[in-house]
Amino acid sequence: MNMNNSILLIAVPLALAFAAPLFSMLGAIFNRFVLFAGILFEFIFAGYLMKRVLADGAGIAVIGGWKPPFGINLQISYLPLFFLLIIYFVMIIASLMFAARKSKKDDSKLVAAFLLFVTGMSGVILTGDIFNMFVFFEILTIATIILIAAKGKPMAMRGAIKYSILSSIASAFFLLSIAFIYGTLGTLNIAEIALMFPQIAPLTATFIFIMFFGALLAELEMFPFNMWAPDSYEGSYSFVNVLLSSAASLTAVYAFIRIAFTGMGYTASGYIRPLVPFDGGLAIVFIGALTAIIGEISALSSRNIKRMLAFSSIGQMGLIMTGVGIGSETSIGAALILLINLALSKALLFLSTGAMLKGSDDRGREALTGIAYRDKLFPVLFILGAAGTVGVPFTLGFYGKLFIAQSLISAGGFYFILLLLVFAGAVIELFYYFRVIHSMYIKKEFKRELDIKMLYYIAGAVLVGAVLFFIFNPSSAGQFTSPAVRDIFERAEYIGTVLGTGVLK
Amino acid sequence: MIIQTFLFVLFAAVFAAFIRKQYNYLRWTMFTLILVFLSYLLYSIYGKWDYSETVALMKIGATSISFNIRITPLGWFFAFFTTLLNAVISLFSIVKNRDEDAERGIAFLWMVLSALNIGIFLASDFITLFIFWELMTVVSYFIISPGWTKSFRSVNYYFILSLIGAYAMLAAIWLLKTDPMVSTFDIMTSVRQLFIMWEINQAKAFAIVLLFLTAFFSKSALMPFHIWPAEAHAEAPDDFSAYLSGIMIKYGLYGVLLVIVPLFTFITHFSETTRMINGIPLLSYLIAWIGAITSVVATFLAINSNDMKRLAAYSTVGNIGYAVTGIFILSSMGVAGGIFHIVNHAVFKSAIFISLAAVKFRTHEREMHRLGGLAYKMPVTFMTFLLGIIAAAGIPPLSGYASKWMIYQSLLSSRFPFLTVMIFISSTGAFMYLFRALHSVFLGQLPRKFDDVKEVPFLMQLPMYIIMLVMVGTGIAPGLILKPINTVISSMGLMPVRVTFTDMYSILSRVDALAVFLVFAASFGVAFILYLIGNKRKHVEPLDNYTAGQDPKEFGLTREMYHFAYDFYEPFRVMFKPFERINTSAFYDRMERAFNEMGRSFAALYRFSVRNAVLFFIIGITAIIIYGWLI
């Protein structure tokens, strides 16, 4: 089935990004409106595509009439659209937060960077070509650097420089692994790679996997590749924080799943693992669990709340990668649920802290002391976000953690020790979030003036609506993720859709 | 119906949170009414065993979890008695919270908590139990510390230990469920399957039991978790302390009765591979010892504390220790005595905490040496406290006697003399600290600043009257509680104990509680007659009594100086000084510091410059490459 109009998901933000300086001539408000409208279009269009996929099954977009594996194709199936819908939803929030800020000179540049970010991200998720994915990753990275550095404070610069250097090393690794794949297999199409990967010599497979894995680890915020994350989060605007934690890391998880599982994976007895001579799954799980505990324990001793949230994001990503690495149906389902949860609750947390800390020089817990008696709403948003992140029962985080614990235990052996790490991280996480909430309710006069824009309320209401929806319909999260999990496991179907069913038979 | 009730309570709680501050009494009256309604509802479902409700929650892969409620005798018993007691305590809160600042949040959370309380007892599968358990922990955090800086530290002891327990429980649940021998989350079924696992794969079953025990003991504050009540119960709002100490600390014991005791009963009767001591499994015997040691240690800590709420909290830990010792003897008498003691303790500890709350409501003091002589000023409060400590010490005509008697009987008839000695030691110690509290708070010299202290308002006295009535009533007729307990223990597969409304029987002896009460009443009557027919009495100021008639003003002495309450048991403290070095809270503090230190050093890595960031990247990649190449 042909779904060539899906190219609009990449083309529209790209065109708008280049047009952004032109729009700024028409006025500052116009620029923001264009950004919001663009992302809203993306969301609605992705929803439309999703409807078609659900009705008619997965399809591809063929660019320039070059059929895959010779040309570049876009993959329109459940899994990419699932990711895109979550990310676009969060981006709507981020664009509302962007629109709420005071008008400044660099508006048009930021809008352009934001739209480039959307372009890169849509490209990474939709493309079926590994080199194309690399190119979009570069776009994404550059846009991210601009967004991080936008604030212009020393910490922002520091974060941006760290990010740019680490991500360029990562790009080099990515390129190296692509070169090896091309050199040995002679193709760049993920479906064809998936078909031919078992023929690669074990040592080469190891090399390719490690290079590729290393390339994504920085973006996935895994320890010790995540040295950029706390500085970047601390230094950048709140809407950039939302983008970094709820959109960029989701994109990286998608890229990881697509290449490590679809491209290089194999399924056996209910598990999906990368096809490498060593236990690749265990390596991922180990790094994930290590990241989880180190992220949480570092958050414990961070005074700055944004930094604390950054470390918490790192910990959450660790947990998600633990779930992905185990590779059972339950664990990947749990990881996807945690991804929805991460996107929603981290957006809530950054939204509310951004609103509450606005205009304060002190960024620690003390700056929030007694705020609950001044503004009643945003502390509640923070509590909702924190509850989702730490996994208070009935939130999505709870189900995610529950099932990750189950899959760690049923994997048995060494994984049980990793379970202890994950649980220790969870206890610490509950502790430091509750510490912040506690200080919001301390009875002390709150001196600072709060200036919260209307758009923040709207964005908060939208997010709370989504969170409450999942609290009251937990089974819907299971229904959303189970086709995605199926998509991950059915590698043959992916290959069949891209290369035509004839190739398989 | 039950799940709808939970939702109703939740909405009522949200509604209550929006009531304006000047209508505080309305908010709290609503709370009482809801609790009375819940008690009625529970009363009306008595006997509908195996009525159940299910809501599907989520399905991932092959595992689906759902929310299951079932009425069982054990669960109903706990749910009904705790809700009723909660209703009584909440009567006290109406006036107490009229002018409080934090009341709004507390009311909301406490209402939610009373629904969760019922949920814990009616949960029929492990996931539901865990959901309620974790929610209860999270919700109680902000009641214990509703935005107070001074209780922040205390609540964290409670919170962290409870969370460790909760996650231990989660690990146990999944270890149990993922085993091929276990087919369901249902508690009753999986405990039976756990017994089969115990016979085949004892190491794993043992690990599961230990994890469950960690969860339950951290909640019920047994060794080595025994320090948190002294922190959390002491710093919580005064009326909530009664709830914490009377009801919430029992969740762990409920868990024990739900999971561990049935398992051990199976093991006692059917196991062929387990090592037994005196007819009970070795592990059970060791846990009984943990209970006994906890009660002794807590008693010593209570003797040395000067803060009245801390003293009462340690006393709670001591009583939990008795109950655990009784329960893990696994005889009908022991389990029944343990459950009976749990109920009695809930009642008399509520009495003690409510009367202390009344004292604090009027005097705003917690340190005992600053109080004294309040008996004449607050007679009802004094009477409640007096009856409470008589019950706590296990002196005959009141309820505590019956349950302690049963625990002693069970220990002796199952031939555990050393455990009996331990329980005796802590019982004697209980006399010491309870008398000390009575003396320091209500007897002795009244400080001058409390000269115009009045008795608390009638609405606060009402729960005290009710509780006094209950304590005396169950003291005269222990059968009132023991008959429902018989239903409970026979549902657990144990023989019911032999009991009528007033008589209790054991293998060794028999007690007629009514006769005991009559003897006491008669002796009081005789003393009262002597009082009436005696000579005319002259009222003497307590201070004159102390100075043997000399004028204290000549020596510049004040009443405060004659109130001998500070460091009351100094010789005792000196005697046991060497043991002070074993300090559990210092250990937890060290742990906390170590974690913070570790966190700081990890967080410092992220402060380094770009060069080091790249270095870490390379090191990480190298590690992965080495891993990939070596394996």
Chai-1 contact restraints between the chains, C-beta under 6 A:
chainA,res_idxA,chainB,res_idxB,connection_type,confidence,min_distance_angstrom,max_distance_angstrom,comment,restraint_id
A,I161,B,V610,contact,1.0,0.0,6.0,A-B,restraint_1
A,K162,B,V610,contact,1.0,0.0,6.0,A-B,restraint_2
A,K162,B,A613,contact,1.0,0.0,6.0,A-B,restraint_3
A,I165,B,V610,contact,1.0,0.0,6.0,A-B,restraint_4
A,L166,B,F617,contact,1.0,0.0,6.0,A-B,restraint_5
A,T206,B,G628,contact,1.0,0.0,6.0,A-B,restraint_6
A,I210,B,I624,contact,1.0,0.0,6.0,A-B,restraint_7
A,I210,B,I625,contact,1.0,0.0,6.0,A-B,restraint_8
A,I210,B,G628,contact,1.0,0.0,6.0,A-B,restraint_9
A,G214,B,I621,contact,1.0,0.0,6.0,A-B,restraint_10
A,P224,B,F616,contact,1.0,0.0,6.0,A-B,restraint_11
A,P224,B,G620,contact,1.0,0.0,6.0,A-B,restraint_12
A,F225,B,F617,contact,1.0,0.0,6.0,A-B,restraint_13
A,F225,B,G620,contact,1.0,0.0,6.0,A-B,restraint_14
A,M227,B,Y606,contact,1.0,0.0,6.0,A-B,restraint_15
A,M227,B,A613,contact,1.0,0.0,6.0,A-B,restraint_16
A,M227,B,F616,contact,1.0,0.0,6.0,A-B,restraint_17
A,P230,B,Y606,contact,1.0,0.0,6.0,A-B,restraint_18
A,F278,B,G628,contact,1.0,0.0,6.0,A-B,restraint_19
A,F278,B,I631,contact,1.0,0.0,6.0,A-B,restraint_20
A,I294,B,F602,contact,1.0,0.0,6.0,A-B,restraint_21
A,I297,B,M598,contact,1.0,0.0,6.0,A-B,restraint_22
A,I297,B,G599,contact,1.0,0.0,6.0,A-B,restraint_23
A,I297,B,F602,contact,1.0,0.0,6.0,A-B,restraint_24
A,S298,B,G599,contact,1.0,0.0,6.0,A-B,restraint_25
A,S298,B,F602,contact,1.0,0.0,6.0,A-B,restraint_26
A,S298,B,A603,contact,1.0,0.0,6.0,A-B,restraint_27
A,L300,B,G599,contact,1.0,0.0,6.0,A-B,restraint_28
A,S301,B,N596,contact,1.0,0.0,6.0,A-B,restraint_29
A,S301,B,G599,contact,1.0,0.0,6.0,A-B,restraint_30
A,S301,B,R600,contact,1.0,0.0,6.0,A-B,restraint_31
A,S301,B,A603,contact,1.0,0.0,6.0,A-B,restraint_32
A,S302,B,A603,contact,1.0,0.0,6.0,A-B,restraint_33
A,E329,B,G61,contact,1.0,0.0,6.0,A-B,restraint_34
A,T330,B,I60,contact,1.0,0.0,6.0,A-B,restraint_35
A,T330,B,G61,contact,1.0,0.0,6.0,A-B,restraint_36
A,T330,B,T63,contact,1.0,0.0,6.0,A-B,restraint_37
A,G333,B,I60,contact,1.0,0.0,6.0,A-B,restraint_38
A,G333,B,G61,contact,1.0,0.0,6.0,A-B,restraint_39
A,V392,B,V138,contact,1.0,0.0,6.0,A-B,restraint_40
A,P393,B,I131,contact,1.0,0.0,6.0,A-B,restraint_41
A,P393,B,E134,contact,1.0,0.0,6.0,A-B,restraint_42
A,P393,B,L135,contact,1.0,0.0,6.0,A-B,restraint_43
A,Y399,B,M58,contact,1.0,0.0,6.0,A-B,restraint_44
A,F403,B,I60,contact,1.0,0.0,6.0,A-B,restraint_45
A,A405,B,L170,contact,1.0,0.0,6.0,A-B,restraint_46
A,A405,B,W174,contact,1.0,0.0,6.0,A-B,restraint_47
A,Q406,B,W174,contact,1.0,0.0,6.0,A-B,restraint_48
A,I409,B,W174,contact,1.0,0.0,6.0,A-B,restraint_49
A,I409,B,L175,contact,1.0,0.0,6.0,A-B,restraint_50
A,I409,B,T178,contact,1.0,0.0,6.0,A-B,restraint_51
A,S410,B,T178,contact,1.0,0.0,6.0,A-B,restraint_52
A,F423,B,Y167,contact,1.0,0.0,6.0,A-B,restraint_53
A,V427,B,L163,contact,1.0,0.0,6.0,A-B,restraint_54
A,L430,B,L163,contact,1.0,0.0,6.0,A-B,restraint_55
A,F434,B,Y141,contact,1.0,0.0,6.0,A-B,restraint_56
A,Y441,B,G147,contact,1.0,0.0,6.0,A-B,restraint_57
A,I442,B,G147,contact,1.0,0.0,6.0,A-B,restraint_58
A,I442,B,T149,contact,1.0,0.0,6.0,A-B,restraint_59
A,K443,B,G147,contact,1.0,0.0,6.0,A-B,restraint_60
A,P474,B,L57,contact,1.0,0.0,6.0,A-B,restraint_61
A,P474,B,M58,contact,1.0,0.0,6.0,A-B,restraint_62
A,S475,B,M58,contact,1.0,0.0,6.0,A-B,restraint_63
A,G478,B,M58,contact,1.0,0.0,6.0,A-B,restraint_64
A,G478,B,K59,contact,1.0,0.0,6.0,A-B,restraint_65
A,G478,B,I60,contact,1.0,0.0,6.0,A-B,restraint_66
